[in-house]
Amino acid sequence: MRVLSLFDGISCAMVALERAGFEFSEYFAYEIDKYAIKVSQKNYPQIQQCGSVVGADFKQHGEIDLLAGGSPCQDLSISKGKNRQGLKGEKSSLFWEYVRALREVEPKYFIFENVASMSKEDKAIITAELDVEPIMINSALVSAQQRKRLYWTNIPNVEQPEDKGLVLQDILKDGLAYDEKSYCLTARYQGAHFEHDFKRKQKSMVAQSIRLGELDGKKGQAHRVYSVRGKSVNISANGGGIGGKTGLYKIDLPNGDYIIRKLTPIECERLQTLPDNYTEGISNTQRYKALGNGWTVDVISHILGNMRSKQK
């Protein structure tokens, strides 16, 4: 296959292609984040890095079998509230570069991903431009993370992945604090409390994060504490505070005590169904950012696997 990947990030599309059993002859990646590129080059030095998508000559790459990409979601996400500018925003307007690539290259297959929390208006525009209806898949089906995303693709017969029944406890590296600067809130945050305990519900664990309470009575997202018996919250590239980017989780220890900590980079890699230490080699801050911007590999692999049905 000859692959053109826009907004390539840490090359999750490449991992997905390999996992789906596809070989490639050339893989052209458009990305500008130097830390994401470093991760990509560490794992796949054969990828051809092409720089920014803005004004790029996509026709130079010749015949393309797969066009992949998920343009920036910052202006589309509900996290922006009423202030989101949608496809007119500075970052999310890069969607139109994907449209340009699709029309100029006319690939055999394409896949486009973005957040499910966008407005109905923006969803309708993307659907009209790509001329296919999106399918919403929650990463919770294949991983321990709640992560709803929309996928537009001309790959046939895409259905929902089988529910693997994973919860956060299944991917924890260990019961230790995140690093030597302990996040153990029994020691550092005496106001930690839990409003209610976990109660198993008689339905699928898909998309369920179990919120236990808050730290010091603070209601903000960065201070919410979740159970490892449910799904993780959506890991993100942005967001500050003690629980920024991963959320906070109550982890029981063998001696009966517990700690409350954020997730480690390796645990976030597992949430995105990437190999352990895939993002090693850059700072933890940049690892979290890159992973938050990345794709859940097993979802993409599931979708790409259907390319074989059309070939047959």
C-alpha positions as CSV (number, residue, x, y, z in Angstrom):
1,M,0.0,0.0,0.0
2,R,1.0,3.6,-0.6
3,V,-0.3,5.7,2.4
4,L,-0.8,9.5,2.8
5,S,-1.3,10.5,6.4
6,L,-2.3,14.1,7.3
7,F,-1.9,15.4,10.9
8,D,0.0,12.1,11.4
9,G,1.1,12.8,15.0
10,I,2.9,9.8,16.4
11,S,1.9,7.6,13.4
12,C,-0.9,5.6,15.0
13,A,-2.2,4.9,11.5
14,M,1.0,3.0,10.7
15,V,0.7,0.9,13.9
16,A,-2.9,0.1,12.9
17,L,-2.0,-0.9,9.4
18,E,0.6,-3.3,10.7
19,R,-1.8,-4.7,13.3
20,A,-4.4,-5.3,10.5
21,G,-1.8,-7.2,8.6
22,F,-1.1,-4.8,5.7
23,E,2.3,-4.1,4.2
24,F,3.2,-0.8,2.6
25,S,5.7,0.5,0.0
26,E,5.6,4.1,1.0
27,Y,4.1,6.1,3.8
28,F,4.0,9.9,3.5
29,A,3.4,11.8,6.8
30,Y,2.4,15.4,7.2
31,E,3.1,16.7,10.8
32,I,4.7,19.8,12.3
33,D,5.0,18.9,16.0
34,K,8.6,18.1,16.6
35,Y,8.0,15.8,19.6
36,A,5.4,13.8,17.7
37,I,7.8,13.5,14.7
38,K,10.6,12.3,17.1
39,V,8.3,9.5,18.4
40,S,7.3,8.6,14.8
41,Q,10.9,8.5,13.6
42,K,12.0,6.4,16.6
43,N,9.5,3.7,15.8
44,Y,9.3,4.0,12.0
45,P,12.4,5.7,10.5
46,Q,11.2,4.6,7.1
47,I,8.3,7.1,7.2
48,Q,8.8,10.1,4.9
49,Q,8.1,13.3,6.9
50,C,6.7,16.0,4.6
51,G,6.1,18.9,7.0
52,S,2.9,21.1,7.1
53,V,-0.3,20.3,5.2
54,V,-0.8,24.0,4.5
55,G,-0.2,24.6,0.8
56,A,1.4,21.2,0.3
57,D,1.6,19.6,-3.1
58,F,-0.2,16.3,-2.4
59,K,-0.2,15.3,-6.1
60,Q,3.5,14.8,-6.0
61,H,3.0,11.5,-4.2
62,G,1.3,9.9,-7.1
63,E,-1.2,7.1,-6.7
64,I,-2.4,6.7,-3.1
65,D,-4.2,3.6,-1.7
66,L,-5.1,5.1,1.7
67,L,-5.6,8.7,2.8
68,A,-5.8,8.9,6.6
69,G,-6.1,11.9,9.0
70,G,-7.9,13.6,11.8
71,S,-7.6,17.3,11.7
72,P,-7.3,19.3,15.0
73,C,-10.4,19.2,17.1
74,Q,-9.8,22.1,19.4
75,D,-12.4,24.4,17.8
76,L,-14.9,21.5,17.4
77,S,-14.9,20.0,20.9
78,I,-17.6,20.6,23.4
79,S,-14.8,21.5,25.9
80,K,-14.8,24.9,24.2
81,G,-18.4,25.5,25.3
82,K,-20.2,28.3,23.6
83,N,-17.0,29.8,22.4
84,R,-16.1,27.1,20.0
85,Q,-15.7,28.4,16.4
86,G,-16.1,25.0,14.7
87,L,-14.7,24.5,11.2
88,K,-14.1,28.3,11.0
89,G,-11.6,28.1,13.9
90,E,-7.9,28.6,13.3
91,K,-7.0,25.0,14.1
92,S,-10.1,23.0,13.0
93,S,-10.3,24.9,9.7
94,L,-7.3,22.6,8.7
95,F,-10.1,20.1,7.8
96,W,-10.2,21.8,4.5
97,E,-6.7,20.7,3.7
98,Y,-7.9,17.2,4.2
99,V,-10.7,17.8,1.7
100,R,-8.2,19.3,-0.7
101,A,-6.0,16.2,-0.4
102,L,-9.0,13.9,-1.0
103,R,-10.0,15.7,-4.2
104,E,-6.4,16.1,-5.5
105,V,-5.2,12.5,-4.8
106,E,-8.5,10.6,-5.2
107,P,-7.3,7.7,-3.0
108,K,-8.7,4.2,-3.2
109,Y,-9.7,4.4,0.4
110,F,-9.9,7.2,3.0
111,I,-10.6,7.6,6.7
112,F,-11.2,10.8,8.6
113,E,-11.6,11.0,12.4
114,N,-12.8,13.7,14.8
115,V,-14.6,14.2,18.1
116,A,-18.2,13.1,18.5
117,S,-19.0,16.2,20.6
118,M,-18.9,18.6,17.6
119,S,-22.0,20.6,16.7
120,K,-24.7,19.2,14.4
121,E,-23.8,21.9,11.9
122,D,-20.1,21.0,11.7
123,K,-20.9,17.3,11.5
124,A,-23.3,18.0,8.6
125,I,-20.6,20.0,6.7
126,I,-18.0,17.3,7.1
127,T,-20.5,14.6,6.0
128,A,-21.4,16.6,2.9
129,E,-17.8,17.3,2.0
130,L,-16.7,13.7,2.4
131,D,-20.0,12.3,1.0
132,V,-20.3,9.5,3.5
133,E,-22.1,9.1,6.8
134,P,-19.9,8.9,9.9
135,I,-19.9,5.9,12.3
136,M,-19.5,6.7,16.0
137,I,-17.2,4.2,17.8
138,N,-16.3,4.4,21.4
139,S,-12.8,3.3,22.3
140,A,-14.3,1.7,25.4
141,L,-15.2,-1.3,23.3
142,V,-11.5,-2.2,22.7
143,S,-9.7,-0.5,25.5
144,A,-10.2,0.7,29.1
145,Q,-10.8,4.3,27.9
146,Q,-14.0,6.2,27.3
147,R,-13.3,8.0,24.0
148,K,-16.2,8.7,21.6
149,R,-15.1,9.5,18.0
150,L,-16.7,9.9,14.6
151,Y,-15.2,8.1,11.6
152,W,-15.9,9.0,8.0
153,T,-14.7,6.4,5.6
154,N,-15.4,4.7,2.2
155,I,-14.1,1.4,3.6
156,P,-17.0,-1.0,3.3
157,N,-18.9,-3.0,6.0
158,V,-17.6,-1.2,9.1
159,E,-19.5,-2.4,12.1
160,Q,-18.9,-1.9,15.8
161,P,-15.9,-3.7,17.3
162,E,-16.6,-6.6,19.7
163,D,-16.6,-5.4,23.4
164,K,-13.5,-6.7,25.1
165,G,-14.9,-5.8,28.5
166,L,-11.8,-4.0,29.7
167,V,-11.7,-1.7,32.7
168,L,-8.9,0.5,33.9
169,Q,-7.8,-2.0,36.5
170,D,-6.8,-4.3,33.6
171,I,-4.1,-1.9,32.2
172,L,-2.6,-0.5,35.4
173,K,1.1,-0.9,35.5
174,D,1.2,-1.3,39.3
175,G,-0.1,0.2,42.5
176,L,2.7,2.7,42.8
177,A,2.5,6.4,42.7
178,Y,3.1,8.1,39.4
179,D,6.6,9.1,40.2
180,E,8.9,9.8,43.2
181,K,7.0,13.0,43.8
182,S,4.1,11.0,45.2
183,Y,0.5,11.8,44.2
184,C,-0.6,9.9,47.3
185,L,-3.4,12.2,48.4
186,T,-3.8,10.4,51.8
187,A,-0.5,12.2,52.6
188,R,-0.7,15.4,50.7
189,Y,-4.4,16.2,50.4
190,Q,-6.1,15.5,53.7
191,G,-9.4,16.8,52.3
192,A,-9.8,13.9,49.9
193,H,-13.2,12.3,50.3
194,F,-15.6,10.0,48.4
195,E,-19.3,10.9,48.0
196,H,-20.4,7.4,47.0
197,D,-18.9,4.0,46.3
198,F,-18.9,2.0,43.1
199,K,-22.2,0.2,42.5
200,R,-22.2,-2.4,39.7
201,K,-24.9,-1.7,37.2
202,Q,-26.7,-4.3,35.2
203,K,-25.5,-3.2,31.8
204,S,-22.4,-3.0,29.6
205,M,-19.3,-1.3,31.0
206,V,-18.8,0.5,27.7
207,A,-18.5,4.2,28.1
208,Q,-18.8,4.2,31.9
209,S,-16.4,6.0,34.1
210,I,-17.2,5.6,37.8
211,R,-16.8,8.9,39.7
212,L,-16.1,8.5,43.4
213,G,-15.8,12.1,44.5
214,E,-13.6,15.1,44.6
215,L,-10.5,16.4,46.3
216,D,-11.0,19.0,49.0
217,G,-14.6,19.4,47.8
218,K,-13.5,21.1,44.6
219,K,-15.8,20.4,41.7
220,G,-13.5,21.0,38.7
221,Q,-12.5,18.2,36.3
222,A,-8.9,18.2,37.5
223,H,-10.0,17.3,41.0
224,R,-12.5,14.5,40.2
225,V,-11.6,11.0,41.4
226,Y,-12.6,7.9,39.5
227,S,-12.6,4.2,40.2
228,V,-10.3,1.8,38.4
229,R,-13.2,-0.7,38.2
230,G,-14.7,1.4,35.4
231,K,-13.3,3.1,32.3
232,S,-10.8,5.9,32.3
233,V,-12.0,9.3,31.3
234,N,-11.0,10.5,27.9
235,I,-7.2,11.3,27.9
236,S,-6.6,14.6,26.3
237,A,-3.7,16.7,24.9
238,N,-4.7,19.7,27.0
239,G,-6.0,20.5,30.4
240,G,-4.1,21.4,33.6
241,G,-4.4,20.8,37.3
242,I,-3.3,17.7,39.3
243,G,-5.5,15.4,37.2
244,G,-4.8,17.2,33.9
245,K,-4.7,15.1,30.7
246,T,-5.5,11.7,32.4
247,G,-7.8,12.2,35.3
248,L,-7.3,11.0,38.9
249,Y,-7.9,7.4,40.1
250,K,-8.2,5.7,43.5
251,I,-5.9,2.7,43.5
252,D,-6.0,0.2,46.4
253,L,-2.8,-1.2,47.8
254,P,-2.1,-4.7,49.1
255,N,-1.7,-3.4,52.7
256,G,-5.3,-2.0,52.7
257,D,-4.2,1.6,52.1
258,Y,-4.8,3.5,48.9
259,I,-3.3,6.2,46.7
260,I,-4.9,8.6,44.3
261,R,-2.8,9.4,41.3
262,K,-2.9,10.3,37.6
263,L,-2.1,7.7,35.0
264,T,1.5,7.0,33.9
265,P,2.6,7.5,30.2
266,I,2.7,3.7,29.8
267,E,-0.8,3.3,31.1
268,C,-2.0,6.0,28.7
269,E,-0.2,4.1,25.9
270,R,-2.2,1.1,26.9
271,L,-5.4,3.1,26.8
272,Q,-4.6,4.0,23.2
273,T,-3.7,0.3,22.6
274,L,-0.2,1.3,21.7
275,P,2.9,-0.8,22.7
276,D,4.5,0.0,26.0
277,N,7.1,2.8,25.8
278,Y,6.0,3.6,22.3
279,T,6.3,7.4,23.1
280,E,9.5,7.0,25.2
281,G,12.3,9.4,24.4
282,I,10.4,12.7,25.0
283,S,9.3,14.4,28.2
284,N,6.3,13.0,30.1
285,T,4.5,16.3,29.4
286,Q,5.0,15.8,25.6
287,R,4.1,12.1,25.9
288,Y,0.7,12.9,27.4
289,K,0.1,15.6,24.7
290,A,1.0,13.2,21.9
291,L,-1.1,10.4,23.3
292,G,-4.1,12.7,23.9
293,N,-3.9,13.8,20.2
294,G,-3.4,10.2,19.0
295,W,-5.8,7.5,17.8
296,T,-6.9,4.4,19.6
297,V,-5.0,2.0,17.4
298,D,-7.3,-1.0,17.8
299,V,-10.3,1.0,16.6
300,I,-8.4,2.1,13.5
301,S,-7.1,-1.4,12.9
302,H,-10.6,-2.8,13.1
303,I,-11.8,-0.3,10.5
304,L,-8.8,-0.8,8.1
305,G,-9.3,-4.6,8.3
306,N,-12.4,-4.2,6.2
307,M,-10.4,-3.0,3.2
308,R,-9.8,-6.7,2.4
309,S,-13.5,-7.4,1.8
310,K,-13.6,-4.9,-1.1
311,Q,-10.3,-6.2,-2.5
312,K,-11.8,-9.7,-2.6
